[in-house]
Amino acid sequence: MSALMWIAAGSLAAWLWLLLGQGFFWRTDVRLPRRGPDGSGPPEPAAWPSVAVVVPARDESAVLRASLPSLLAQDYPGPAEIFLIDDGSSDGTGKLARELAEEYGGLPLTVDSPGEPGPGWTGKLWAVRHGMALATTRLAADRKDDGAHRDDGGRDDGDRDDGDRKDDVGVDYLLLTDADIAHEPDSLRELVRAAEANGLDLVSQMARLRVATGWERLIVPAFVYFFAQLYPFRWVNRPRGRTAAAAGGCVLLRREAAERAGIPEAIRQSVIDDVALARTVKRSGGRIWLGLADRVDSVRPYPRLGELWRMVTRSAYTQLRHNPLLLLMTVAGLAVVYLAPPAAVAAGVLTGRPALLSLGAAAWVLMAGSYIPMLRYYRQTLWLAPLLPLTALLYLLMTVDSAVRHHLGQGAAWKGRTYARPSAAP
């Protein structure tokens, strides 16, 4: 057998293993169970816990009008408040947030700024830290005030179910959500219901990203597909499993679990903060859950290839722990798994070698078939499935470019800030 035959055979074997042995990553049925009209599904908690919604935002005025009203309109029976932390925006993000709160009403909104990040902190996590501290202090004070009113003979608000929880607890849950994420009105209710019914410390949904332009159709579904391949949701959701991940756009975190895990201080340097958050919570004994979202969407547009390219290159090399050897292994793996099948088909046709053609075609068919569920989830044409090798090639080039940018001191750049690798950070 020639070298190309061996590579094609290896690619086919790899796809057989990926389909059956990688946590069925290609399936899109790991979703948050919802309560049906007949009352089926997770039960409602006896007393709805308090929730602080923390939204770190830096120069987000372009998307805030499409996302913040959905948070203000949350239909949640318990105490809830939104804390938008303006991380040094220069486009009027904080001012717009206040205007939207006045226009739409709904949940209480607090807008505050944490100042410049402390040494060794990323801007987002510095904002999250400030939001968590502010939320804990505010809700604890509100509960004490409510308790004082009740002691004086005042009546509790029947629209908010505080139950018999202690006034000095502060906040029970934190919903960490990005400024570009829009939620359906029952999103918070369903997240809390799932956490309470299943004893979960972290519930995260992978928001459905925007897919409107040609480049978004080619690259965005594959982004989620590759993420699920790297972190199979079924493995993530195993209580005793080692795999841990979350999707930073929508994370419901139990406050006690955050304190036990030392969040966010324990992950203050993390550029890929969602995965670091889930890993830290799980290692500290917490139970986590990750799945695809049906009612949580990203409204951020990536209409051109350059914007998608920057989104991937910002963290791709960080994912490889800035390790050149891991980079080489990743490039080789992508080439064998995704690029070898069409190359074998082409070589088989051109050289008249049916065995090579058959191996390549079989691997290509398995690859395309595994991508179909994700395309259906994104409501895209199935003709994109055979183009997955092209998309993988683009991701390979993005990963290499990410490594080059990091070595040039341009990596992990986001909205005017560039973050050093953790070992180099003060």
C-alpha positions as CSV (number, residue, x, y, z in Angstrom):
1,M,0.0,0.0,0.0
2,S,1.2,3.5,-0.8
3,A,1.5,6.3,1.8
4,L,-1.7,7.9,0.6
5,M,-3.6,4.6,0.9
6,W,-2.4,4.3,4.5
7,I,-3.4,7.9,5.2
8,A,-6.9,7.3,3.7
9,A,-7.3,4.1,5.7
10,G,-6.3,5.9,8.8
11,S,-8.8,8.7,8.1
12,L,-11.6,6.2,7.7
13,A,-10.6,4.5,10.9
14,A,-10.5,7.8,12.6
15,W,-14.0,8.7,11.5
16,L,-15.4,5.3,12.6
17,W,-13.9,6.0,16.1
18,L,-15.1,9.6,16.2
19,L,-18.7,8.6,15.3
20,L,-18.9,5.8,17.9
21,G,-16.3,6.6,20.6
22,Q,-16.2,10.4,21.0
23,G,-19.3,10.8,23.1
24,F,-21.7,10.9,20.1
25,F,-20.5,14.6,19.7
26,W,-22.3,14.9,16.4
27,R,-25.8,14.5,17.9
28,T,-27.7,17.7,18.7
29,D,-30.2,16.3,21.1
30,V,-28.5,17.4,24.3
31,R,-31.0,20.2,25.1
32,L,-32.5,21.8,28.2
33,P,-35.7,19.9,29.1
34,R,-38.7,22.2,29.2
35,R,-41.9,21.9,31.2
36,G,-44.7,20.8,28.9
37,P,-48.3,22.1,28.8
38,D,-49.4,19.0,30.7
39,G,-46.9,19.7,33.5
40,S,-44.3,17.1,32.3
41,G,-40.6,17.9,32.7
42,P,-38.6,19.3,35.6
43,P,-40.8,20.4,38.5
44,E,-40.9,24.0,39.7
45,P,-39.0,24.8,42.9
46,A,-41.0,25.3,46.0
47,A,-39.4,28.7,46.4
48,W,-37.8,30.5,43.5
49,P,-34.2,31.5,44.3
50,S,-32.8,34.9,43.8
51,V,-30.8,35.5,40.6
52,A,-28.3,38.3,39.7
53,V,-27.8,38.6,35.9
54,V,-24.3,39.9,35.3
55,V,-23.6,41.3,31.8
56,P,-20.0,42.4,31.2
57,A,-20.0,44.8,28.3
58,R,-17.3,46.7,26.4
59,D,-18.3,48.8,23.4
60,E,-21.5,46.9,22.8
61,S,-23.9,49.6,21.7
62,A,-24.2,48.1,18.2
63,V,-25.9,44.9,19.7
64,L,-27.3,46.0,23.0
65,R,-30.6,47.2,21.6
66,A,-31.2,43.6,20.2
67,S,-30.2,41.8,23.4
68,L,-30.8,43.8,26.6
69,P,-34.6,44.2,26.2
70,S,-34.8,40.4,26.2
71,L,-33.2,40.3,29.7
72,L,-35.4,43.1,31.0
73,A,-38.5,41.1,29.8
74,Q,-37.6,37.9,31.7
75,D,-40.7,36.3,33.2
76,Y,-39.1,35.0,36.4
77,P,-41.2,34.4,39.6
78,G,-38.4,35.0,42.1
79,P,-36.2,38.0,42.9
80,A,-34.0,39.0,39.9
81,E,-31.9,42.0,39.0
82,I,-29.6,42.8,36.1
83,F,-26.1,44.2,36.6
84,L,-24.5,45.5,33.4
85,I,-20.9,46.2,34.0
86,D,-19.5,48.7,31.5
87,D,-15.9,47.8,31.0
88,G,-14.4,51.1,29.8
89,S,-16.7,51.5,26.8
90,S,-16.1,54.4,24.4
91,D,-19.3,54.1,22.4
92,G,-21.9,55.0,25.1
93,T,-22.8,51.4,26.1
94,G,-23.7,52.3,29.6
95,K,-25.8,55.3,28.6
96,L,-27.7,53.2,26.1
97,A,-28.3,50.5,28.7
98,R,-29.9,53.1,31.0
99,E,-32.1,54.4,28.2
100,L,-33.3,50.9,27.3
101,A,-34.2,50.2,30.9
102,E,-36.3,53.4,31.0
103,E,-37.9,52.5,27.6
104,Y,-38.7,48.9,28.3
105,G,-39.0,48.6,32.1
106,G,-39.0,45.1,33.4
107,L,-36.3,43.7,35.7
108,P,-34.3,46.3,37.7
109,L,-31.1,47.3,36.0
110,T,-27.9,48.6,37.6
111,V,-25.1,50.0,35.3
112,D,-21.7,50.3,36.9
113,S,-18.0,50.4,35.9
114,P,-15.2,48.5,37.5
115,G,-12.3,50.7,36.3
116,E,-9.3,49.3,34.5
117,P,-8.5,45.6,35.1
118,G,-6.2,44.7,38.0
119,P,-2.8,43.1,37.3
120,G,-3.2,39.6,35.9
121,W,-6.9,40.0,35.1
122,T,-8.7,39.9,31.8
123,G,-11.1,42.7,31.2
124,K,-14.2,40.5,31.0
125,L,-13.4,38.6,34.3
126,W,-12.6,41.9,36.1
127,A,-16.0,43.1,35.1
128,V,-17.6,39.8,36.1
129,R,-15.8,40.1,39.5
130,H,-17.2,43.6,40.0
131,G,-20.7,42.5,39.0
132,M,-20.7,39.5,41.3
133,A,-19.6,41.6,44.3
134,L,-22.1,44.3,43.5
135,A,-24.9,41.8,43.0
136,T,-24.2,40.0,46.3
137,T,-24.1,43.2,48.3
138,R,-27.2,44.7,46.6
139,L,-29.5,41.6,46.9
140,A,-28.4,40.9,50.5
141,A,-29.3,44.5,51.4
142,D,-32.7,44.2,49.6
143,R,-33.5,41.1,51.5
144,K,-32.7,42.7,54.8
145,D,-34.9,45.6,53.9
146,D,-37.7,43.3,52.9
147,G,-37.3,41.4,56.2
148,A,-37.5,44.7,58.1
149,H,-40.7,45.7,56.3
150,R,-42.3,42.4,57.1
151,D,-41.3,42.7,60.7
152,D,-43.0,46.0,60.8
153,G,-46.2,44.5,59.6
154,G,-45.7,45.2,55.9
155,R,-46.8,42.6,53.4
156,D,-44.5,40.8,51.0
157,D,-45.0,41.3,47.3
158,G,-47.0,38.3,46.0
159,D,-45.5,38.6,42.5
160,R,-42.1,37.5,43.8
161,D,-41.7,34.2,45.6
162,D,-39.0,34.7,48.2
163,G,-40.0,31.5,50.1
164,D,-38.4,31.1,53.5
165,R,-34.8,31.7,52.4
166,K,-32.4,33.6,54.8
167,D,-32.2,37.3,54.4
168,D,-28.4,37.4,54.7
169,V,-27.7,34.9,51.9
170,G,-27.4,37.5,49.2
171,V,-27.9,36.0,45.8
172,D,-28.6,32.3,45.2
173,Y,-27.6,32.1,41.5
174,L,-25.6,34.2,39.0
175,L,-26.6,34.3,35.3
176,L,-23.4,35.2,33.5
177,T,-24.4,36.3,30.0
178,D,-22.7,38.3,27.2
179,A,-24.0,41.6,25.9
180,D,-24.7,40.1,22.5
181,I,-27.0,37.3,23.8
182,A,-30.8,37.5,23.5
183,H,-33.0,35.4,25.7
184,E,-36.6,34.3,25.2
185,P,-38.9,35.4,28.1
186,D,-38.8,32.1,29.9
187,S,-35.0,31.5,29.6
188,L,-34.1,32.4,33.1
189,R,-37.0,30.4,34.5
190,E,-36.0,27.3,32.6
191,L,-32.4,27.5,33.6
192,V,-33.2,27.8,37.3
193,R,-35.8,25.1,37.0
194,A,-33.2,22.7,35.5
195,A,-30.6,23.6,38.1
196,E,-32.9,23.2,41.1
197,A,-34.6,20.0,39.8
198,N,-31.3,18.2,39.0
199,G,-29.0,19.6,41.8
200,L,-26.7,21.3,39.2
201,D,-24.2,23.9,40.2
202,L,-23.6,25.2,36.7
203,V,-26.1,25.1,33.7
204,S,-24.8,26.4,30.4
205,Q,-26.4,26.7,27.0
206,M,-24.5,27.1,23.7
207,A,-26.3,30.0,22.2
208,R,-27.5,29.7,18.6
209,L,-25.1,31.9,16.7
210,R,-26.2,34.2,13.9
211,V,-26.1,32.5,10.5
212,A,-27.2,35.0,7.8
213,T,-24.3,35.6,5.3
214,G,-22.5,33.1,3.2
215,W,-19.4,33.2,5.3
216,E,-21.4,32.7,8.5
217,R,-23.2,29.7,6.9
218,L,-19.8,28.1,6.0
219,I,-18.0,28.7,9.3
220,V,-20.4,29.2,12.2
221,P,-22.1,25.8,12.3
222,A,-18.7,24.2,12.1
223,F,-17.5,26.3,15.0
224,V,-20.1,24.6,17.3
225,Y,-19.5,21.2,15.6
226,F,-15.7,21.4,16.4
227,F,-16.4,22.6,19.9
228,A,-18.7,19.6,20.5
229,Q,-16.1,17.3,19.1
230,L,-13.5,18.7,21.4
231,Y,-15.8,18.8,24.4
232,P,-18.6,16.2,23.9
233,F,-21.6,17.4,25.8
234,R,-22.5,13.9,27.1
235,W,-19.0,13.6,28.6
236,V,-19.2,17.1,30.1
237,N,-22.5,16.2,31.8
238,R,-21.1,13.1,33.5
239,P,-20.8,13.9,37.2
240,R,-17.6,11.9,37.5
241,G,-16.2,12.5,34.1
242,R,-13.1,14.6,33.5
243,T,-14.3,16.6,30.6
244,A,-15.6,20.0,31.5
245,A,-16.8,22.9,29.4
246,A,-19.3,25.7,29.2
247,A,-20.5,28.3,26.7
248,G,-19.7,31.7,28.1
249,G,-22.7,33.4,26.5
250,C,-25.1,31.7,28.9
251,V,-24.0,30.3,32.2
252,L,-26.2,29.9,35.3
253,L,-23.9,29.5,38.3
254,R,-24.9,28.6,41.8
255,R,-23.3,31.2,44.2
256,E,-22.2,28.6,46.7
257,A,-20.4,26.7,43.9
258,A,-18.7,29.9,42.8
259,E,-17.4,30.6,46.3
260,R,-16.3,27.0,46.8
261,A,-14.4,27.1,43.5
262,G,-12.9,30.6,44.0
263,I,-14.6,32.1,41.0
264,P,-13.6,34.4,39.4
265,E,-10.3,34.8,41.1
266,A,-9.2,31.3,40.3
267,I,-9.6,31.9,36.5
268,R,-8.7,35.6,36.4
269,Q,-6.1,35.2,33.6
270,S,-8.1,32.9,31.4
271,V,-8.9,34.0,27.9
272,I,-11.1,31.0,27.3
273,D,-12.9,31.7,30.5
274,D,-16.0,29.6,30.0
275,V,-14.1,26.3,29.8
276,A,-11.8,27.4,32.7
277,L,-14.9,28.2,34.7
278,A,-16.6,24.9,34.1
279,R,-13.3,23.0,34.8
280,T,-12.8,24.8,38.1
281,V,-16.4,24.2,39.3
282,K,-16.3,20.6,38.4
283,R,-12.9,20.0,40.0
284,S,-14.2,21.6,43.2
285,G,-17.0,19.0,43.3
286,G,-19.7,20.8,41.5
287,R,-22.1,19.3,39.0
288,I,-22.2,20.9,35.6
289,W,-24.4,20.6,32.5
290,L,-23.9,21.9,28.9
291,G,-26.2,21.7,26.0
292,L,-27.4,23.4,22.8
293,A,-29.9,26.2,23.2
294,D,-33.3,26.5,21.6
295,R,-34.3,29.9,23.0
296,V,-31.0,31.7,23.5
297,D,-29.4,33.4,20.5
298,S,-26.4,35.5,19.7
299,V,-27.2,38.7,17.8
300,R,-23.6,39.6,17.0
301,P,-23.1,39.6,13.2
302,Y,-19.9,38.3,11.6
303,P,-20.8,39.2,8.0
304,R,-17.2,39.0,6.6
305,L,-14.5,36.4,6.7
306,G,-12.1,38.8,8.4
307,E,-14.4,39.1,11.4
308,L,-14.9,35.4,11.8
309,W,-11.1,34.9,11.3
310,R,-10.4,37.3,14.2
311,M,-12.9,35.5,16.4
312,V,-11.1,32.2,16.0
313,T,-7.5,33.4,16.0
314,R,-8.1,35.3,19.2
315,S,-8.1,32.1,21.3
316,A,-7.2,29.2,19.0
317,Y,-3.5,29.0,20.1
318,T,-4.6,29.6,23.7
319,Q,-6.7,26.5,23.4
320,L,-3.4,24.7,22.5
321,R,-1.8,26.1,25.6
322,H,0.7,28.0,23.4
323,N,2.5,24.8,22.7
324,P,4.2,24.4,19.3
325,L,4.1,20.6,19.6
326,L,0.3,20.6,20.1
327,L,0.0,23.0,17.2
328,L,1.9,20.5,14.9
329,M,-0.2,17.6,16.2
330,T,-3.4,19.6,15.6
331,V,-2.4,20.6,12.1
332,A,-1.5,17.0,11.3
333,G,-4.7,15.7,12.8
334,L,-6.9,18.1,10.9
335,A,-5.1,17.2,7.7
336,V,-5.5,13.5,8.1
337,V,-9.1,13.6,9.4
338,Y,-10.6,16.3,7.2
339,L,-8.4,16.9,4.2
340,A,-7.2,13.4,3.4
341,P,-10.6,12.1,2.3
342,P,-11.2,14.5,-0.6
343,A,-7.5,14.3,-1.5
344,A,-7.8,10.5,-1.7
345,V,-10.9,10.8,-3.8
346,A,-9.2,13.1,-6.2
347,A,-6.1,11.0,-6.4
348,G,-8.1,7.9,-6.9
349,V,-10.0,9.4,-9.8
350,L,-6.9,10.9,-11.4
351,T,-4.8,7.7,-11.1
352,G,-7.5,5.1,-11.6
353,R,-7.1,3.5,-8.2
354,P,-10.6,2.4,-7.1
355,A,-9.4,1.2,-3.7
356,L,-8.0,4.6,-2.8
357,L,-11.1,6.3,-4.2
358,S,-13.3,4.0,-2.1
359,L,-11.4,4.7,1.1
360,G,-11.5,8.4,0.6
361,A,-15.2,8.4,-0.4
362,A,-16.2,6.3,2.6
363,A,-14.4,8.7,5.0
364,W,-15.9,11.7,3.3
365,V,-19.4,10.3,3.5
366,L,-19.0,9.6,7.3
367,M,-17.7,13.1,7.8
368,A,-20.5,14.8,5.9
369,G,-23.1,12.6,7.6
370,S,-21.8,13.5,11.0
371,Y,-22.2,17.2,10.1
372,I,-25.8,17.0,9.0
373,P,-27.4,17.2,12.5
374,M,-25.6,20.4,13.2
375,L,-26.7,21.9,9.8
376,R,-30.3,20.9,10.6
377,Y,-30.0,22.6,14.0
378,Y,-28.9,25.8,12.3
379,R,-31.6,25.3,9.6
380,Q,-29.0,25.3,6.8
381,T,-28.9,23.5,3.5
382,L,-27.4,20.0,3.7
383,W,-25.3,20.8,0.6
384,L,-22.9,22.4,3.1
385,A,-22.1,19.0,4.6
386,P,-19.7,17.9,1.8
387,L,-17.9,21.3,2.1
388,L,-16.7,20.5,5.7
389,P,-13.2,19.8,4.5
390,L,-13.0,23.3,3.1
391,T,-14.2,24.7,6.4
392,A,-11.7,22.6,8.2
393,L,-8.9,24.0,6.0
394,L,-10.0,27.5,6.9
395,Y,-9.9,26.6,10.6
396,L,-6.5,25.0,10.2
397,L,-5.2,28.2,8.6
398,M,-6.8,30.3,11.4
399,T,-5.1,28.1,14.1
400,V,-1.7,28.6,12.4
401,D,-2.3,32.3,12.1
402,S,-3.3,32.4,15.8
403,A,0.1,30.9,16.7
404,V,1.9,33.4,14.5
405,R,0.1,36.3,16.1
406,H,0.8,35.1,19.6
407,H,4.5,34.8,18.8
408,L,4.4,38.3,17.4
409,G,2.8,39.6,20.5
410,Q,-0.6,40.2,18.8
411,G,-2.5,37.2,20.1
412,A,-5.5,37.2,22.4
413,A,-6.5,40.7,21.2
414,W,-10.0,41.8,21.9
415,K,-11.4,45.4,21.7
416,G,-8.2,47.2,22.2
417,R,-6.6,44.9,24.7
418,T,-4.0,42.2,24.2
419,Y,-3.5,39.6,26.8
420,A,-0.2,37.8,27.5
421,R,-0.1,34.1,28.1
422,P,-0.8,33.4,31.8
423,S,2.8,32.5,32.6
424,A,3.9,35.9,31.3
425,A,1.2,37.9,33.1
426,P,2.1,39.7,36.3
